[in-house]
Amino acid sequence: MTPFVVKRGIVAKNVYTLPIIQSISKKLRIGKFFYLLLIFIPISIFFGLFTENKTLTFITSILSIIPLARILGYTTKEISLQTNPTISGLVSATFGNAIELIIAIFALKNGFIDVVKASLIGSIVGNILLLVGLSVLFGGLRYKHQRFNNETIAISATMLIIVVAGLSIPSAYAFLKPNDSNNQNLSIAVAIVMALIYIAGLVFSLLTHKDLFDASDEMKATHEKPTMTRRYASLILLLTMIVVAVESEFLVRGIDEAASTMHISMIFIGVVVIAIITNIAEKSTAIHFALENKLDVSIEIGLSSAIQIALFVVPILMLISQVFKFGFSLVFTPFEILSVVLAVMIINYLSADGRCNWLEGAQLISVYLIIAIAFFFIS
């Protein structure tokens, strides 16, 4: 028989299982809140495999992705702490937005091209306005004024202007020439240019001018030590990616029925719901650094994530779409383009002087809320 420990008439946990759980929790320090949310993984699998209720499948899958995103971010950080800055940057770039990429691939497979485009726009706008806004707001409530290196932020801001050009030019061309056979070719060419400038940005920040990026130095200054070996972290990372793929399939399978049941559009789900959920771990990390008066790190997290979505994830989706004939292109709606333009414009303006306060954070959040409310009314 399996031995149990009995105390005060209550059967305690299995003495074999408990040390394993304790060992994992000591190594994988994601917080009690995220550990509690892990219960939605088996629940979502049950709804996805044994019921026809796609709405509950969608909701539980969304909730299960929250802790998975946190685990993905934590294990990526653990690997980065044990590698050189170049490898660390490449790991962060590859897995930083892996969940968005996986969900997008499953959505394209199921023909939800507009939802994919909406989620991409939502992630870009959300990282620029909501993530940075929350960081500046909470940091500003603790510190009257916070400063950051506007020289490095200016580099990211320029990258974001390239993002605007890369997304708006194919859209404008399609608007002017809707039946032109070159629309898709233009999207492919632009995606290639976006991928090349992203690679150039990595070389710039990780090799030739890495001394400019003080945010990385601030993170190292915390003297944080890894809690698990690189092999252990890689194993958890691999297992997490597999579970994310399963949950993404369930999520995409139920998105249509969920939108109908909850009386919201699929576009709103893509722009707001999926975009917020998949980036919730990054938001919590960014706020944490802002509260520690390391606003450089917070802003870098937000802007870098937005840049990765546009210049890394989008080209990959274009490549996958070409291989499997999914029909994805860089033609977005005018309102989606306007949202990105407004986000880039306001973050460029607010970051120009290298200092900020809580009101500027509230201003960023207000613009995000205005955009989200508008998308709610778009059918």
C-alpha positions in Angstrom: 0.0 0.0 0.0 1.1 3.6 -0.6 2.1 5.1 2.7 0.2 8.1 4.0 0.8 10.5 6.9 -2.2 10.9 9.2 -2.4 14.0 11.4 -5.4 15.0 13.7 -7.6 12.6 11.9 -7.0 14.0 8.4 -5.2 12.0 5.7 -2.3 14.2 4.5 -0.8 14.2 1.1 1.2 11.2 -0.3 4.7 11.4 1.2 6.2 10.4 -2.1 4.2 13.1 -4.1 4.7 15.9 -1.6 8.5 16.2 -1.9 8.2 16.2 -5.7 5.7 19.0 -5.6 7.8 20.9 -3.1 10.9 20.4 -5.2 9.2 21.8 -8.3 7.7 24.7 -6.4 11.2 25.7 -5.1 12.7 25.6 -8.5 9.7 27.0 -10.5 8.9 30.1 -8.5 5.9 31.4 -10.4 3.7 32.4 -7.5 0.7 30.8 -5.8 -1.8 32.6 -8.0 -0.3 31.0 -11.2 -0.1 27.6 -9.5 -3.8 27.8 -8.6 -4.6 28.6 -12.2 -2.9 25.3 -13.4 -6.1 23.5 -12.3 -7.7 24.9 -15.5 -5.4 22.7 -17.7 -7.1 19.4 -16.8 -10.5 21.1 -16.7 -10.1 22.5 -20.2 -8.9 19.1 -21.5 -12.0 17.5 -20.0 -14.3 20.1 -21.7 -12.4 19.9 -24.9 -12.4 16.1 -25.2 -15.5 14.9 -23.5 -18.1 17.7 -23.9 -19.6 19.7 -26.7 -19.6 22.9 -24.8 -17.1 25.0 -26.8 -17.7 28.1 -24.8 -16.5 26.6 -21.6 -13.7 25.0 -23.5 -12.7 28.4 -24.7 -12.9 30.1 -21.3 -11.0 27.3 -19.5 -8.4 27.2 -22.2 -7.9 31.0 -21.9 -7.5 30.7 -18.1 -5.0 27.8 -18.5 -2.8 29.8 -20.8 -2.2 32.4 -18.1 0.0 30.1 -15.9 1.6 28.6 -19.0 2.7 32.0 -20.1 4.1 32.6 -16.7 6.0 29.3 -16.8 7.3 30.0 -20.3 8.6 33.4 -19.2 10.2 32.0 -16.0 12.0 29.1 -17.7 13.2 31.4 -20.5 14.6 33.7 -17.8 16.3 30.8 -16.1 18.0 29.8 -19.3 19.0 33.4 -20.0 20.7 33.7 -16.6 23.0 30.8 -17.5 24.0 31.9 -20.9 25.9 34.8 -22.5 24.1 37.9 -23.5 23.9 36.9 -27.2 22.3 33.5 -26.5 20.1 35.1 -23.8 18.8 37.6 -26.3 18.1 35.0 -29.0 16.3 32.8 -26.4 14.1 35.7 -25.3 13.4 36.7 -28.9 12.4 33.1 -29.9 10.2 32.3 -26.9 9.1 35.8 -25.8 6.0 35.6 -27.9 5.7 31.9 -28.6 2.2 31.6 -27.2 0.9 34.3 -29.6 2.6 32.5 -32.5 1.2 29.1 -31.6 -2.3 30.4 -31.2 -2.0 32.3 -34.5 -0.9 29.2 -36.3 -3.9 27.2 -35.1 -6.2 30.0 -35.9 -4.8 30.3 -39.4 -5.2 26.5 -39.8 -8.9 26.9 -38.9 -9.4 29.9 -41.3 -9.7 32.6 -38.7 -7.4 35.0 -40.5 -9.1 38.2 -39.3 -8.8 37.0 -35.7 -5.1 36.4 -36.1 -4.6 39.9 -37.5 -6.7 41.4 -34.7 -4.7 39.5 -32.0 -1.4 40.7 -33.6 -2.7 44.3 -33.5 -4.0 43.8 -30.0 -0.6 42.5 -28.8 1.3 45.4 -30.4 -1.0 48.1 -29.0 -1.4 46.3 -25.7 2.3 46.1 -25.1 2.9 49.7 -26.0 0.0 51.3 -24.2 -1.3 48.9 -21.5 1.9 47.2 -20.4 4.0 50.4 -20.4 1.1 52.4 -19.1 0.5 50.1 -16.1 4.2 50.1 -15.4 4.5 53.9 -15.4 1.3 54.3 -13.4 2.2 51.9 -10.6 5.8 53.1 -10.6 4.7 56.7 -10.5 2.5 56.1 -7.5 5.5 54.9 -5.5 8.0 57.4 -7.0 7.1 61.0 -7.8 9.3 61.1 -10.9 11.0 58.2 -12.7 13.8 58.4 -15.2 14.8 56.1 -18.0 17.4 56.0 -20.8 15.6 57.8 -23.6 18.6 57.0 -26.0 17.8 53.3 -26.0 14.0 54.0 -26.0 14.5 56.2 -29.1 16.0 53.2 -30.9 12.9 51.1 -30.0 10.7 54.0 -31.0 12.3 54.1 -34.4 11.7 50.4 -34.8 8.1 51.0 -34.0 7.8 53.6 -36.8 9.1 50.9 -39.1 6.4 48.7 -37.8 3.8 51.3 -38.7 5.3 51.5 -42.2 5.4 47.7 -42.6 1.8 47.2 -41.6 0.3 50.3 -43.3 1.9 50.3 -46.8 0.5 46.9 -47.9 -2.9 47.9 -46.4 -2.9 51.2 -48.2 -1.9 49.5 -51.5 -4.7 47.0 -51.1 -7.2 49.8 -50.4 -6.1 51.7 -53.5 -5.9 48.5 -55.7 -8.1 45.9 -54.1 -8.1 43.5 -57.0 -4.4 43.7 -57.8 -2.7 40.3 -57.9 0.5 41.9 -56.5 -1.1 42.4 -53.1 0.2 39.2 -51.7 3.6 39.6 -53.3 3.9 43.0 -51.7 3.1 41.5 -48.3 5.8 38.9 -48.7 8.4 41.4 -49.8 7.6 43.7 -46.8 7.7 40.8 -44.4 11.2 39.9 -45.6 12.4 43.5 -45.0 10.8 43.5 -41.6 12.5 40.3 -40.7 15.9 41.6 -41.9 15.6 44.9 -39.9 14.7 42.8 -36.8 17.8 40.7 -37.2 19.8 43.9 -37.7 18.3 45.2 -34.5 19.4 42.1 -32.6 22.9 42.4 -33.9 22.9 46.1 -32.8 21.6 45.5 -29.3 23.4 42.2 -28.6 26.8 42.7 -30.3 27.9 46.0 -31.8 26.2 48.4 -29.4 25.2 46.3 -26.4 26.8 48.9 -24.1 23.9 51.3 -24.8 21.3 49.0 -23.4 21.5 49.7 -19.7 18.3 47.8 -18.9 20.1 44.5 -19.2 22.8 45.8 -16.8 20.0 46.8 -14.3 18.7 43.2 -14.4 22.1 41.8 -13.8 22.6 44.2 -10.9 20.0 42.4 -8.9 22.4 39.5 -8.7 19.6 37.0 -9.3 20.7 33.4 -9.3 19.0 30.6 -11.3 16.8 28.3 -9.3 17.2 25.4 -11.7 19.7 23.9 -14.1 19.6 24.8 -17.8 18.7 21.3 -18.7 15.8 21.2 -16.2 14.6 24.6 -17.4 14.7 23.4 -21.1 12.7 20.3 -20.2 10.0 22.3 -18.5 10.1 24.8 -21.4 9.5 21.9 -23.9 6.7 20.4 -21.9 5.1 23.8 -21.5 5.2 24.4 -25.3 3.4 21.0 -25.8 0.7 21.9 -23.4 0.3 25.4 -24.9 -0.2 23.7 -28.3 -3.0 21.5 -26.9 -4.6 24.5 -25.2 -4.3 26.6 -28.3 -6.2 24.0 -30.3 -9.0 23.9 -27.7 -9.1 27.8 -27.6 -9.3 28.2 -31.4 -11.9 25.4 -31.6 -14.2 27.2 -29.3 -13.7 30.8 -30.3 -16.6 31.0 -32.8 -19.2 29.7 -30.4 -17.8 31.6 -27.4 -18.1 34.9 -29.3 -21.7 34.1 -30.2 -22.6 33.0 -26.7 -20.9 36.0 -25.0 -22.3 38.4 -27.6 -18.9 39.9 -28.5 -17.2 39.9 -31.9 -14.3 37.5 -32.7 -12.3 40.6 -33.6 -12.7 41.9 -30.0 -11.6 38.5 -28.7 -8.5 38.8 -30.8 -7.6 42.4 -30.1 -8.4 42.4 -26.3 -9.0 39.0 -24.7 -6.3 36.9 -26.4 -3.8 39.8 -26.5 -4.1 40.5 -22.8 -4.1 36.9 -21.6 -1.1 35.9 -23.6 0.9 38.9 -22.3 -0.3 38.9 -18.7 3.0 37.4 -17.4 5.0 40.1 -19.1 2.7 42.8 -17.6 3.3 41.5 -14.1 7.0 41.4 -14.6 7.1 44.9 -16.1 5.1 46.3 -13.1 7.4 44.5 -10.7 10.5 46.3 -12.2 8.7 49.6 -12.2 7.9 49.3 -8.5 11.6 48.6 -8.0 12.4 51.9 -9.8 13.8 50.1 -12.8 11.5 51.7 -15.4 14.1 51.1 -18.2 13.5 47.4 -17.9 9.7 47.8 -17.8 9.6 50.0 -20.9 12.1 47.7 -22.7 9.9 44.7 -22.0 6.8 46.4 -23.5 8.4 48.0 -26.6 10.6 44.9 -27.3 7.6 42.6 -27.1 5.7 44.8 -29.5 8.6 44.9 -31.9 9.0 41.1 -31.7 5.3 40.6 -32.6 5.5 42.9 -35.6 9.0 42.1 -36.9 9.5 38.5 -35.8 6.1 36.8 -35.4 4.5 38.4 -38.5 7.2 37.3 -40.9 7.1 33.8 -39.5 3.3 33.7 -40.0 3.8 35.0 -43.6 6.3 32.1 -44.2 4.0 29.5 -42.7 1.0 30.9 -44.6 2.9 30.6 -47.9 4.0 27.0 -47.2 0.5 25.8 -46.1 -1.6 28.2 -48.3 -3.4 29.8 -45.3 -3.9 33.1 -47.1 -2.5 35.4 -44.5 -1.3 38.9 -45.6 -0.2 42.2 -44.2 -3.5 43.9 -45.2 -5.1 45.2 -42.1 -8.3 47.3 -41.6 -8.0 51.1 -41.4 -9.0 51.0 -37.8 -6.4 48.4 -36.9 -3.7 50.6 -38.6 -5.0 53.7 -36.9 -4.7 52.0 -33.5 -1.0 51.1 -34.1 -0.3 54.7 -35.4 -1.9 56.2 -32.3 0.0 53.9 -29.9 3.4 54.6 -31.6 2.7 58.3 -31.7 1.8 58.7 -28.1 4.7 56.5 -26.8 7.1 58.5 -28.9 5.8 61.8 -27.4 5.8 60.7 -23.8 9.2 59.0 -23.9 11.0 62.0 -25.5 12.2 63.7 -22.2 13.4 60.5 -20.4 11.2 61.1 -17.4 7.6 60.3 -16.5 5.0 60.3 -13.7 1.9 58.4 -12.9 -0.4 60.7 -14.9 1.4 59.8 -18.1 0.9 56.1 -17.3 -2.9 56.9 -16.9 -2.8 58.7 -20.2 -1.4 55.6 -22.0 -4.0 53.4 -20.4 -6.8 55.7 -21.3 -5.8 55.6 -25.0 -5.8 51.8 -24.8 -9.2 51.7 -23.2 -10.6 54.0 -25.9 -9.3 51.7 -28.6 -10.6 48.6 -26.8 -14.1 50.2 -26.4 -14.1 51.1 -30.1 -13.2 47.5 -31.1 -16.1 46.2 -28.8 -18.6 48.0 -31.1 -17.0 46.7 -34.3 -18.8 43.6 -35.5 
